[in-house]
Amino acid sequence: MSAPVKPNVTMKEVDAIDVRVGTILEVEDVPASRKLVRLHVDFGDFTRHICVGFKAERENPKEVEGKQALFIVNLAPKEMAGVISEGMIFDIGYQDKIKPVLAIPEFEVPNGTRLG
């Protein structure tokens, strides 16, 4: 059974979210967490460290190194298990309790390419 559709948002609200393609350069363990790893992501003109719950979701979190994925890059930085996360990955399936998969471009595009 599908989850109900969330309430409508305006295009202004959608435009406020900066979604970009980045390449995952490295996956680092976050020792203070049972779930988190920290991704080092290349967005072309800048890089970010982004924490994700891959330890709980994947047998080998490093399997995503070198892959492109979609990220929110203008999410306020947040401390998670003693490290700062500077964005959010689009990880499809977690909320529906299925094995999550990355939201990826159909083919390789330049790092930093924006959604829309």
C-alpha positions in Angstrom: 0.0 0.0 0.0 1.4 3.4 -1.0 1.8 6.2 1.5 -0.6 9.1 1.1 0.5 12.0 -1.0 1.8 14.9 1.1 0.1 18.3 0.9 0.7 20.5 -2.2 3.6 22.9 -2.2 4.2 25.9 -4.4 6.8 26.2 -7.1 8.4 28.9 -4.9 8.9 26.3 -2.2 10.3 23.8 -4.7 12.7 26.4 -6.2 14.1 27.1 -2.7 15.6 23.6 -2.6 19.0 23.3 -4.4 19.3 19.8 -5.8 22.5 18.9 -7.6 24.4 16.0 -8.9 27.6 15.0 -7.1 30.1 12.2 -7.3 30.8 10.3 -4.1 34.6 10.5 -3.7 34.9 8.7 -0.4 32.9 6.9 2.3 34.2 7.3 5.8 33.1 5.6 9.0 31.5 7.7 11.8 32.8 5.8 14.8 30.3 7.3 17.2 27.3 6.0 15.3 25.9 2.5 14.5 24.2 3.8 11.4 26.1 6.8 9.9 28.9 7.1 7.4 30.2 10.4 6.0 30.4 10.9 2.3 32.9 13.3 0.7 31.1 14.5 -2.4 32.4 16.5 -5.4 30.0 19.1 -6.8 32.4 20.5 -9.3 33.1 24.0 -7.9 32.8 22.8 -4.3 32.8 19.7 -2.1 30.7 18.7 0.9 30.7 16.2 3.7 27.2 14.6 4.0 26.2 12.0 6.6 24.0 9.1 5.6 22.7 6.0 7.4 24.4 3.5 5.0 25.9 1.3 7.8 22.4 0.1 8.6 21.3 -0.1 5.0 24.3 -1.6 3.1 26.6 -4.5 3.7 29.4 -2.5 2.2 28.8 1.3 2.3 32.0 1.9 0.2 30.2 0.3 -2.8 28.9 3.8 -3.7 32.3 5.4 -4.1 32.7 6.8 -7.6 28.9 7.0 -8.2 26.9 10.0 -9.0 23.8 10.8 -7.0 21.3 13.6 -6.3 21.8 15.7 -3.2 20.3 18.7 -1.5 23.2 21.2 -1.1 21.5 24.1 0.7 20.2 22.2 3.8 21.4 23.9 6.9 24.5 22.1 8.4 23.7 19.7 11.2 25.9 17.9 13.8 25.3 14.2 13.7 27.2 11.8 16.0 30.0 14.4 16.5 30.5 15.3 12.8 28.9 18.0 10.6 26.6 17.1 7.7 26.4 19.7 5.0 23.5 18.4 2.9 21.2 15.4 2.2 21.3 12.5 -0.3 18.2 11.3 -2.1 18.0 7.7 -0.9 14.8 6.1 -2.3 12.9 3.5 -0.3 13.9 4.1 3.4 10.6 5.6 4.5 8.8 2.8 2.7 10.9 0.2 4.6 12.5 -1.3 1.5 16.2 -1.6 0.8 17.1 2.0 -0.2 18.6 2.8 -3.6 20.3 6.0 -4.7 18.6 8.5 -7.0 21.1 8.7 -9.8 21.2 10.5 -13.2 20.4 8.3 -16.2 23.9 8.9 -17.6 26.9 10.8 -16.3 26.6 14.6 -16.2 29.0 17.3 -14.9 29.2 17.5 -11.1 27.1 20.4 -9.8 24.4 20.0 -12.5 21.1 21.3 -11.0 17.7 19.7 -10.9 15.1 21.3 -13.2 
